Structures are given as structure tokens and as C-alpha cells.
Amino acid sequence: MKIISGSLSGRRIKSPKGKITRPTSSRAKESLFNFLTHGLNLNFNQSQVLDLFAGSGALGIESLSRGAEFCSFVDNEINSIMAIKENLANLGLERQAYVKKCDATKINFKFKKSLDLIFSDPPYKNFSLTKIAIEKINKKKLINDKGIIVTELSSKDEIEAIEGFNLREKKIIGDTQFCIYSLN
């Protein structure tokens, strides 16, 4: 996998070992970031990002490459945590990141600043994990008023409402469906 744009454009990142993760395809990632940048006019500069069910950390790392100030990565699998840490070290991004091995639905830590952008990419058919994690994070008031949530699921999966959020946009790219939410 490669970083698409920004200061680290073209650099490679590694996927976790094993078959537990499903990396976002380059085409889907490029379409998503183009939409966030040009469709929603999202400015990554100085943003605070959270990458839930992070896998390789590709979405959070792409955000850092595009100017995000800080990204927290959360995953429950040790192979994912090891891959994220290795990717961050290889790219010199350790100081701009926090990596936590934990169940994303049980986050019990605070962030230094409120979150501007959250990616949630749980295993397909498990959208309910996104719903639980995001609603819990929102109850703790960890998302700023203009924060955006990007969920990734199969194009065949049904979308569920997330309490406190409006579905702003839905994009389908091949087998991948991105749903973009904002606070009510």
C-alpha cells in the first residue's frame, strides 16, 4: 500500500500479518480523500484524527501526510498494533501519533484536543461496533462541533443510524461503502 498525497506521497506502508484485516483499496482510499478534500472542503491542516479498527493505520497515516496535527490509532489485534507502530517509525511519525491496543467500543481515555475526524473501519458485517464506539465517544464530548465521522463497510451492508449524528453523504466505490456523518 502507498500513501496517496501530501508530504509522504508515494511512501509504502505495511499491512498487518494474517487475514484478520481487510485493507482499504488504493482506489477507494483515493476516492474517499478526494471527496473529503474537494467535496466537503475538509482541511487536514492541524486536525485531530482518530483511526478506529485501524488495521495498518493507512487512513490515519494518509491524514498525517496531508497535514493532520495528530492521530490516535486504536485496534484490538496485536498484529495491527505492531504494523501501525512499524509504519509510524518508518515514516518518522511517532511524535504525531498515539497507538492503543484496545477494544474500540470500550475507549476509556481522553484526547488532548477534541476530534475533527474519525475513521471507523470494523470488520464487515460489524457496523454495530462503529455505532457503539462513536456514540460512546460522543457522550464523552470528545468530538468538536464540526467533526466528521467516516465509516467504512461493505457496499452490501445496511447503514444504521448513529445517535447524535446525521448521515451527510454515502459513497460506494466497488465493494466498499463510505458513510460520512456529522453531529446533529
C-alpha positions as a Python dict, from the first residue, in 0.01 Angstrom:
ca = {
    (1, 'M'): (0, 0, 0),
    (2, 'K'): (112, 353, -75),
    (3, 'I'): (36, 693, 69),
    (4, 'I'): (-154, 885, -196),
    (5, 'S'): (-86, 1252, -129),
    (6, 'G'): (82, 1502, 97),
    (7, 'S'): (431, 1518, 243),
    (8, 'L'): (471, 1138, 238),
    (9, 'S'): (317, 1078, -105),
    (10, 'G'): (436, 755, -266),
    (11, 'R'): (583, 607, 53),
    (12, 'R'): (484, 249, 129),
    (13, 'I'): (313, 116, 440),
    (14, 'K'): (284, -243, 552),
    (15, 'S'): (-31, -440, 628),
    (16, 'P'): (-62, -649, 943),
    (17, 'K'): (28, -1016, 918),
    (18, 'G'): (-257, -1262, 892),
    (19, 'K'): (-600, -1247, 736),
    (20, 'I'): (-789, -1065, 1010),
    (21, 'T'): (-765, -722, 846),
    (22, 'R'): (-905, -606, 513),
    (23, 'P'): (-702, -308, 389),
    (24, 'T'): (-892, -30, 212),
    (25, 'S'): (-811, -50, -159),
    (26, 'S'): (-598, 229, -305),
    (27, 'R'): (-880, 327, -540),
    (28, 'A'): (-1133, 352, -256),
    (29, 'K'): (-890, 544, -32),
    (30, 'E'): (-806, 790, -310),
    (31, 'S'): (-1176, 847, -387),
    (32, 'L'): (-1255, 898, -19),
    (33, 'F'): (-977, 1151, 39),
    (34, 'N'): (-1061, 1336, -284),
    (35, 'F'): (-1420, 1363, -165),
    (36, 'L'): (-1320, 1478, 185),
    (37, 'T'): (-1085, 1741, 40),
    (38, 'H'): (-1286, 1866, -258),
    (39, 'G'): (-1644, 1760, -183),
    (40, 'L'): (-1653, 1856, 185),
    (41, 'N'): (-1368, 2111, 175),
    (42, 'L'): (-1204, 1936, 469),
    (43, 'N'): (-876, 2099, 562),
    (44, 'F'): (-647, 1842, 720),
    (45, 'N'): (-402, 2107, 849),
    (46, 'Q'): (-374, 2091, 1226),
    (47, 'S'): (-666, 1846, 1253),
    (48, 'Q'): (-704, 1588, 1528),
    (49, 'V'): (-781, 1242, 1388),
    (50, 'L'): (-889, 910, 1536),
    (51, 'D'): (-849, 588, 1337),
    (52, 'L'): (-1069, 316, 1494),
    (53, 'F'): (-1026, -51, 1395),
    (54, 'A'): (-711, 91, 1238),
    (55, 'G'): (-559, -221, 1080),
    (56, 'S'): (-242, -90, 912),
    (57, 'G'): (-323, 269, 1008),
    (58, 'A'): (-349, 367, 640),
    (59, 'L'): (-635, 616, 681),
    (60, 'G'): (-480, 792, 979),
    (61, 'I'): (-135, 795, 817),
    (62, 'E'): (-284, 941, 498),
    (63, 'S'): (-435, 1217, 714),
    (64, 'L'): (-98, 1288, 878),
    (65, 'S'): (66, 1305, 536),
    (66, 'R'): (-194, 1565, 436),
    (67, 'G'): (-119, 1787, 736),
    (68, 'A'): (-313, 1648, 1033),
    (69, 'E'): (-151, 1754, 1358),
    (70, 'F'): (-213, 1431, 1547),
    (71, 'C'): (-373, 1090, 1500),
    (72, 'S'): (-470, 830, 1759),
    (73, 'F'): (-483, 471, 1633),
    (74, 'V'): (-696, 208, 1807),
    (75, 'D'): (-712, -161, 1726),
    (76, 'N'): (-768, -478, 1925),
    (77, 'E'): (-532, -703, 1727),
    (78, 'I'): (-165, -724, 1823),
    (79, 'N'): (-55, -773, 1460),
    (80, 'S'): (-231, -447, 1367),
    (81, 'I'): (-70, -259, 1657),
    (82, 'M'): (273, -389, 1555),
    (83, 'A'): (215, -289, 1189),
    (84, 'I'): (95, 59, 1286),
    (85, 'K'): (394, 119, 1513),
    (86, 'E'): (633, -5, 1243),
    (87, 'N'): (469, 215, 979),
    (88, 'L'): (483, 521, 1203),
    (89, 'A'): (850, 457, 1287),
    (90, 'N'): (944, 404, 920),
    (91, 'L'): (774, 732, 828),
    (92, 'G'): (905, 934, 1125),
    (93, 'L'): (554, 999, 1259),
    (94, 'E'): (584, 864, 1615),
    (95, 'R'): (557, 1211, 1774),
    (96, 'Q'): (234, 1284, 1588),
    (97, 'A'): (63, 964, 1694),
    (98, 'Y'): (-73, 763, 1983),
    (99, 'V'): (-128, 389, 1938),
    (100, 'K'): (-354, 197, 2176),
    (101, 'K'): (-438, -172, 2177),
    (102, 'C'): (-794, -188, 2300),
    (103, 'D'): (-1149, -266, 2202),
    (104, 'A'): (-1273, 46, 2019),
    (105, 'T'): (-1614, 9, 2185),
    (106, 'K'): (-1450, 46, 2527),
    (107, 'I'): (-1231, 354, 2486),
    (108, 'N'): (-1169, 493, 2832),
    (109, 'F'): (-909, 757, 2766),
    (110, 'K'): (-927, 1127, 2682),
    (111, 'F'): (-771, 1306, 2389),
    (112, 'K'): (-557, 1620, 2428),
    (113, 'K'): (-785, 1810, 2189),
    (114, 'S'): (-1132, 1747, 2053),
    (115, 'L'): (-1150, 1531, 1743),
    (116, 'D'): (-1204, 1675, 1396),
    (117, 'L'): (-1214, 1349, 1201),
    (118, 'I'): (-1285, 990, 1298),
    (119, 'F'): (-1238, 689, 1071),
    (120, 'S'): (-1411, 367, 1170),
    (121, 'D'): (-1343, 55, 965),
    (122, 'P'): (-1454, -251, 1164),
    (123, 'P'): (-1471, -596, 1007),
    (124, 'Y'): (-1752, -606, 750),
    (125, 'K'): (-2092, -706, 889),
    (126, 'N'): (-1999, -543, 1222),
    (127, 'F'): (-2125, -186, 1172),
    (128, 'S'): (-2279, -207, 1519),
    (129, 'L'): (-1924, -181, 1658),
    (130, 'T'): (-1887, 157, 1488),
    (131, 'K'): (-2220, 269, 1627),
    (132, 'I'): (-2127, 170, 1984),
    (133, 'A'): (-1781, 330, 1965),
    (134, 'I'): (-1895, 659, 1810),
    (135, 'E'): (-2193, 703, 2043),
    (136, 'K'): (-1967, 642, 2344),
    (137, 'I'): (-1706, 890, 2217),
    (138, 'N'): (-1980, 1147, 2154),
    (139, 'K'): (-2126, 1107, 2505),
    (140, 'K'): (-1782, 1195, 2643),
    (141, 'K'): (-1787, 1515, 2429),
    (142, 'L'): (-1465, 1419, 2250),
    (143, 'I'): (-1577, 1533, 1903),
    (144, 'N'): (-1577, 1902, 1810),
    (145, 'D'): (-1894, 2063, 1670),
    (146, 'K'): (-1775, 2040, 1309),
    (147, 'G'): (-1630, 1691, 1346),
    (148, 'I'): (-1678, 1435, 1070),
    (149, 'I'): (-1715, 1060, 1107),
    (150, 'V'): (-1622, 833, 816),
    (151, 'T'): (-1737, 474, 841),
    (152, 'E'): (-1635, 200, 603),
    (153, 'L'): (-1848, -105, 534),
    (154, 'S'): (-1937, -343, 256),
    (155, 'S'): (-2148, -198, -23),
    (156, 'K'): (-2398, -477, 59),
    (157, 'D'): (-2431, -385, 429),
    (158, 'E'): (-2725, -188, 563),
    (159, 'I'): (-2650, 154, 710),
    (160, 'E'): (-2760, 215, 1067),
    (161, 'A'): (-2833, 549, 1227),
    (162, 'I'): (-2580, 672, 1482),
    (163, 'E'): (-2740, 855, 1774),
    (164, 'G'): (-2649, 1225, 1768),
    (165, 'F'): (-2534, 1225, 1405),
    (166, 'N'): (-2675, 1291, 1058),
    (167, 'L'): (-2574, 1090, 754),
    (168, 'R'): (-2431, 1358, 523),
    (169, 'E'): (-2314, 1150, 235),
    (170, 'K'): (-2280, 794, 115),
    (171, 'K'): (-2019, 689, -144),
    (172, 'I'): (-1988, 345, -297),
    (173, 'I'): (-1660, 251, -461),
    (174, 'G'): (-1660, -110, -583),
    (175, 'D'): (-1733, -335, -284),
    (176, 'T'): (-1670, -54, -34),
    (177, 'Q'): (-1927, 186, 107),
    (178, 'F'): (-1822, 502, 292),
    (179, 'C'): (-2078, 682, 506),
    (180, 'I'): (-1997, 1032, 623),
    (181, 'Y'): (-2170, 1161, 935),
    (182, 'S'): (-2174, 1495, 1114),
    (183, 'L'): (-2315, 1597, 1451),
    (184, 'N'): (-2684, 1687, 1463),
}
